[in-house]
């Protein structure tokens, strides 16, 4: 029988581990977002057409990134569970397959992205004046796809070993490279949007190479190339976990593509204001994804240890921390919405429109945080099918359907579109909450 004092001690230990793991991951997510901020801010000062050229392919970039992201979720769940069960041999077996996954995913997504780059801006409904520049921008950032995949999947593998500091340092280095190159290529060499693309491509390559080196130097993941072989059973398990995540990511990103194309038809100024506001909001919810990664790792470890009490404690503490942080972020976002928009564009119309949208979405940040952390719990358990069902229903049944009605049928303004976004996030949060409200529901989830 565990005493109350022992229980409190265990909770404090888990809380300490959760915070220790999440802080570097939060910083990494923030740094990665800053890379996008730098591009948007520097390009934004070149004018609305430059902003539109960069922004019009953003949702397609998310779609492409959803593939290595899905594999990353599966890898993190499998490695953390193996570590929790103290099975070093299994950890190394999984680590071998990670290299195969990185190469395969990177080459396939890279070739497809390069081949489709001339057509994507047209499909996205971009104005003719920005189509060519947008196409070149997307082509250049797709060239280092192998390294982008390397950064995502190797990074997840390293985090699963409860080493979140190294990926953070890699992201920090990539951001420094990106900022320096942006200044040189955009302003000194006067390459504009193309300079921003080249800077991003080089920083992606730098990040991918460093993450591979870190993966090979991690003692828990180390294996000899002479012993490399394809392990079909592990690849099948990875596919079982990652396919629903991939489906969820693709459904989501395709939804964002349709969503963005609907908004782009409202005019360049409105679309620029919308795109900049979406980017500006990112820094306020992205810390939740850092906590989600730490949560998924500890949930996977508790599953490997078959410790239900630890699983529940991790869940409670993660929800408390994430929602509390997002409440604070929501208040801050509301207060600085106008100066925040001013960082990214000189257009007063875009600033006023975007600031109004940010004030609207600030009130939904706690729900967004709840959705993020609960999704992380499901991912850590390898329970990814439910997340796919939620994403499909909410994205298409709420966000896309009602955005279409608001724009095409009811002729409403951008405010109505953002209300549809907020409704989507709140719905996802509530649906993720349903299975974990009761003790029986949590026990069913924990069955390995």
C-alpha positions in Angstrom: 0.0 0.0 0.0 1.5 3.3 -1.1 1.3 6.1 1.6 0.0 9.6 0.9 3.5 10.9 1.3 4.9 8.4 -1.2 2.1 9.4 -3.6 2.9 13.1 -3.3 6.6 12.3 -3.8 5.8 10.3 -7.0 3.7 13.2 -8.3 6.5 15.7 -7.7 8.9 13.4 -9.5 6.7 13.1 -12.5 6.0 16.8 -12.5 9.7 17.5 -12.4 10.4 15.1 -15.2 7.5 16.5 -17.3 8.8 20.1 -16.9 12.4 19.1 -17.5 11.5 17.3 -20.7 9.0 19.9 -21.9 11.1 23.1 -21.4 13.7 22.2 -24.2 10.9 20.9 -26.4 8.9 24.1 -25.9 11.9 26.2 -26.7 12.6 24.1 -29.8 9.0 24.5 -31.0 9.2 28.3 -30.4 12.6 28.5 -32.2 11.1 26.6 -35.2 8.2 29.0 -35.2 10.6 31.9 -35.1 12.1 30.6 -38.3 8.7 31.0 -39.9 8.3 34.4 -38.2 11.6 35.7 -39.6 10.6 34.7 -43.2 7.1 36.2 -42.8 8.3 39.4 -41.2 11.2 40.0 -43.6 9.2 39.2 -46.7 6.2 41.1 -45.3 8.2 44.3 -45.5 8.7 43.7 -49.2 4.9 44.2 -49.8 1.6 42.3 -49.9 2.4 40.4 -53.1 5.6 39.0 -51.5 3.7 38.0 -48.5 1.0 36.3 -50.6 3.7 34.5 -52.6 5.2 32.9 -49.5 1.9 32.3 -47.7 -0.1 30.8 -50.5 1.9 27.5 -50.4 2.1 27.3 -46.6 -0.8 24.9 -46.2 0.7 22.6 -48.8 3.9 22.6 -46.9 2.0 21.5 -43.8 0.5 18.7 -45.9 3.9 17.5 -47.0 5.2 17.8 -43.4 2.4 15.7 -42.2 4.0 12.6 -43.6 7.3 12.7 -41.6 5.3 14.0 -38.6 3.1 10.9 -38.7 6.1 8.6 -38.7 7.6 10.7 -35.9 4.5 10.0 -33.7 4.8 6.3 -34.3 8.6 6.2 -33.7 8.3 8.2 -30.4 5.5 5.9 -29.1 7.4 2.7 -30.0 10.8 3.8 -28.7 9.4 5.3 -25.4 7.4 2.1 -24.8 10.4 -0.1 -25.4 12.5 2.1 -23.0 9.7 1.8 -20.4 9.9 -2.0 -20.6 13.7 -1.9 -20.4 14.1 -3.7 -23.7 17.4 -2.3 -25.1 17.5 -4.8 -27.9 14.1 -3.7 -29.1 15.1 0.0 -28.9 18.1 -0.7 -31.2 16.0 -2.7 -33.6 13.5 0.2 -33.9 16.4 2.6 -34.3 17.6 0.7 -37.4 14.3 1.1 -39.1 14.2 4.8 -38.4 17.0 5.3 -40.9 15.1 3.4 -43.6 12.0 5.5 -42.9 13.9 8.8 -43.1 15.5 7.9 -46.5 12.3 6.5 -48.0 10.0 9.3 -46.8 12.5 12.0 -47.7 13.1 10.9 -51.3 9.4 10.2 -52.1 8.0 13.4 -50.7 10.9 15.4 -52.2 10.3 14.1 -55.7 6.6 14.6 -55.6 6.9 18.1 -54.2 9.4 19.2 -56.8 7.2 17.8 -59.6 4.1 19.6 -58.4 5.6 22.9 -57.6 4.6 24.7 -60.8 0.9 23.8 -60.3 0.4 24.3 -56.5 0.0 28.1 -56.5 -2.6 27.8 -59.3 -4.5 25.1 -57.4 -4.4 27.3 -54.3 -6.2 30.1 -56.2 -3.3 32.6 -56.1 -3.5 35.7 -58.2 -1.6 35.5 -61.5 0.9 38.2 -60.3 2.3 36.0 -57.5 2.0 32.5 -59.1 5.5 32.3 -60.6 7.3 33.6 -57.5 5.2 31.3 -55.2 6.1 28.3 -57.4 9.8 29.0 -57.3 9.7 29.6 -53.5 8.0 26.2 -53.0 10.5 24.4 -55.3 13.5 25.8 -53.5 12.3 24.8 -50.0 11.4 21.4 -51.3 14.9 20.6 -52.5 16.3 19.6 -49.1 13.2 17.4 -48.3 15.5 14.5 -47.2 17.0 16.8 -44.6 13.6 18.2 -43.5 12.5 14.6 -43.0 15.7 13.8 -41.1 15.2 16.6 -38.7 11.6 15.5 -37.9 12.0 11.8 -37.5 15.5 11.6 -36.0 14.4 14.4 -33.7 11.4 12.4 -32.5 13.6 9.3 -32.0 16.1 11.3 -29.8 13.2 12.8 -27.7 11.8 9.3 -27.1 15.1 8.6 -25.1 14.1 11.6 -22.9 16.8 13.7 -24.5 15.0 16.9 -25.5 18.0 19.2 -25.1 19.9 18.1 -28.2 17.0 18.7 -30.7 16.5 22.1 -29.1 20.2 23.1 -29.7 19.9 21.9 -33.3 16.9 24.1 -33.9 18.6 27.0 -32.3 21.6 26.6 -34.6 19.3 26.3 -37.7 17.4 29.5 -36.7 20.7 31.4 -36.3 21.8 30.3 -39.8 18.3 31.2 -41.2 18.3 34.7 -39.7 21.8 35.5 -40.9 21.1 34.2 -44.4 17.8 36.1 -44.6 19.6 39.4 -43.9 22.3 38.6 -46.5 20.1 37.2 -49.3 16.9 39.3 -48.9 18.4 42.7 -48.2 22.1 42.8 -49.0 21.9 40.7 -52.2 18.3 41.9 -52.9 17.0 38.5 -53.8 13.6 39.1 -52.1 11.3 36.0 -51.8 13.8 33.8 -53.6 16.5 34.8 -51.0 14.1 33.8 -48.2 13.6 30.4 -49.8 17.3 29.8 -50.3 17.9 30.8 -46.6 15.2 28.4 -45.4 16.6 25.5 -47.6 20.1 25.9 -46.3 18.9 26.0 -42.7 16.8 22.9 -43.2 19.9 21.1 -44.6 21.9 22.2 -41.6 19.3 21.0 -39.2 18.9 17.6 -40.9 22.6 16.9 -40.9 23.1 17.8 -37.2 20.0 15.7 -36.2 21.5 12.7 -38.0 24.8 13.1 -36.2 23.0 13.4 -32.9 21.0 10.3 -33.7 24.1 8.3 -34.4 25.8 9.5 -31.3 23.0 8.6 -28.9 24.1 5.5 -27.1 20.6 4.1 -26.5 19.9 4.2 -30.3 23.4 3.2 -31.6 23.7 0.2 -33.9 26.3 -1.1 -36.4 25.7 -0.6 -40.2 26.9 -4.2 -40.7 23.9 -5.5 -38.7 21.4 -3.4 -40.7 18.3 -5.3 -42.0 14.7 -4.6 -42.8 12.4 -5.6 -39.9 8.9 -6.1 -41.4 7.2 -6.6 -38.1 8.4 -3.3 -36.7 7.6 -1.5 -39.9 4.0 -3.0 -39.7 3.7 -1.8 -36.2 4.9 1.7 -37.2 2.4 1.7 -40.1 -0.4 0.7 -37.7 0.3 3.7 -35.5 1.3 6.2 -38.2 -1.3 5.7 -40.9 -4.2 7.1 -38.8 -1.9 10.0 -37.9 -1.0 10.5 -41.5 -4.6 10.3 -42.5 -5.5 12.8 -39.8 -2.6 15.1 -40.9 -3.7 14.8 -44.6 -7.3 15.4 -43.8 -6.3 18.4 -41.7 -3.9 19.9 -44.2 -6.2 19.3 -47.2 -8.8 21.1 -45.1 -6.4 23.9 -44.6 -5.7 24.0 -48.3 -9.4 24.3 -49.1 -9.8 26.7 -46.2 -6.9 28.9 -47.5 -8.2 28.8 -51.1 -11.6 30.0 -49.9 -10.0 32.9 -48.0 -7.6 33.8 -50.9 -10.6 34.5 -53.1 -11.6 37.3 -50.7 -8.7 39.5 -52.1 -5.0 40.0 -51.6 -5.2 42.3 -48.6 -7.7 40.1 -46.7 -5.7 37.0 -47.5 -2.4 38.6 -46.4 -4.0 39.8 -43.2 -5.4 36.3 -42.6 -2.1 34.5 -43.4 -0.1 36.9 -41.2 -2.5 36.6 -38.3 -2.4 32.7 -38.6 1.4 32.9 -38.4 1.4 35.4 -35.6 -0.9 33.2 -33.5 1.4 30.2 -33.9 3.9 31.4 -31.3 1.1 31.4 -28.6 -0.1 27.9 -29.1 3.1 26.2 -30.2 4.4 25.8 -26.6 1.5 23.4 -26.1 3.0 21.1 -28.8 6.2 21.1 -26.7 4.3 19.8 -23.7 2.5 17.4 -25.9 5.8 15.8 -27.0 6.9 15.4 -23.4 3.5 14.0 -22.4 3.6 11.4 -25.3 7.0 10.3 -24.2 6.1 9.8 -20.5 2.8 8.1 -21.5 4.7 5.7 -23.7 7.1 4.9 -20.9 4.3 4.3 -18.4 2.7 2.0 -21.0 5.9 0.0 -21.3 6.2 -0.1 -17.5 2.5 -1.1 -17.3 2.0 1.6 -14.6 -1.6 2.8 -14.8 -1.2 5.2 -11.8 1.8 6.9 -13.5 -0.2 7.2 -16.7 -3.1 9.0 -15.0 -0.7 11.3 -13.1 1.1 12.2 -16.3 -2.3 12.9 -17.9 -3.6 15.1 -15.0 -0.4 17.1 -14.7 0.0 17.6 -18.4 -3.6 18.9 -18.8 -3.2 21.3 -15.9 0.1 22.7 -17.1 -0.9 23.1 -20.7 -4.3 24.7 -20.1 -2.8 27.0 -17.5 -0.1 28.1 -19.9 -2.6 28.6 -22.8 -4.8 30.8 -20.6 -1.9 33.1 -19.9 -0.9 33.0 -23.6 -4.5 33.9 -24.6 -4.5 37.0 -22.4 -1.1 38.1 -23.8 -2.2 37.5 -27.4 -5.3 39.7 -26.9 -3.2 42.5 -25.3 -0.5 42.7 -28.0 -2.4 41.7 -31.1 -2.0 45.1 -32.9 1.8 45.6 -32.3 2.3 41.9 -33.1 0.7 42.3 -36.6 2.8 45.5 -37.1 6.0 43.3 -36.9 5.0 41.5 -40.1 3.6 44.1 -42.5 3.5 47.8 -43.2 -0.1 47.6 -44.6 -2.4 49.4 -42.1 -5.4 47.6 -43.5 -3.8 44.2 -43.0 -2.7 45.2 -39.5 -6.2 46.3 -38.4 -7.9 43.2 -39.9 -5.4 40.8 -38.5 -5.4 42.3 -35.0 -9.1 41.9 -34.8 -8.9 38.3 -35.8 -6.2 37.6 -33.1 -8.4 39.2 -30.4 -11.2 36.8 -31.4 -9.0 33.7 -31.3 -7.3 34.6 -28.0 -10.4 33.4 -26.1 -10.2 29.9 -27.6 -6.5 29.3 -26.7 -7.3 27.2 -23.5 -9.5 24.9 -25.6 -6.7 24.6 -28.2 -4.3 23.7 -25.5 -6.6 21.0 -24.1 -7.0 19.5 -27.6 -3.2 19.5 -28.1 -2.3 17.7 -24.8 -5.1 15.1 -25.0 -4.1 14.3 -28.6 -0.6 13.8 -27.2 -1.9 11.3 -24.6 -3.6 9.3 -27.3 -0.5 9.4 -29.5 1.7 8.2 -26.6 -0.6 5.2 -26.2 -0.5 4.5 -29.9 -4.3 5.1 -30.0 -4.3 7.1 -33.2 -7.6 6.1 -34.9 -9.8 8.1 -32.7 -7.8 11.2 -33.4 -8.3 10.6 -37.1 -12.0 10.3 -36.7 -12.2 13.6 -34.7 -10.0 15.5 -37.2 -12.1 14.3 -40.1 -15.4 15.2 -38.6 -14.4 18.5 -37.1 -12.3 19.9 -39.9 -14.7 19.1 -42.7 -18.0 19.0 -40.9 -17.5 22.3 -39.0 -14.6 24.4 -40.3 -14.8 23.8 -44.1 -18.5 23.4 -44.4 -19.4 26.5 -42.4 -16.5 28.6 -44.0 -17.9 27.7 -47.4 -21.4 28.7 -46.4 -20.1 32.0 -44.8 -18.1 33.0 -47.9 -19.9 31.6 -50.8 -23.5 31.5 -49.6 -24.0 34.2 -46.9 -21.2 36.6 -48.2 -19.9 37.2 -44.7 -16.5 38.8 -43.8 -13.3 37.4 -42.4 -14.6 37.5 -38.8 -17.1 34.8 -39.6 -14.4 32.6 -41.1 -12.4 32.9 -37.8 -15.5 32.0 -35.8 -15.5 28.8 -37.9 -11.9 28.1 -36.9 -12.6 28.7 -33.2 -15.6 26.3 -33.4 -13.4 23.6 -34.9 -10.8 23.8 -32.1 -13.4 23.8 -29.3 -15.2 20.8 -30.9 -11.9 18.8 -31.1 -11.1 19.6 -27.4 -14.5 18.4 -26.3 -14.4 15.2 -28.3 -10.9 14.3 -27.1 -12.2 14.8 -23.5 -15.0 12.3 -23.7 -13.0 9.1 -23.5 -10.9 10.2 -20.6 -13.6 11.7 -18.3 -14.4 8.4 -16.5 -12.0 6.0 -14.9 -13.3 3.1 -16.9 -12.6 5.0 -20.1 -9.0 5.7 -19.1 -8.5 2.0 -18.2 -9.8 0.9 -21.6 -7.3 3.3 -23.3 -4.4 1.9 -21.2 -4.8 -1.7 -22.3 -1.7 -2.5 -24.2 
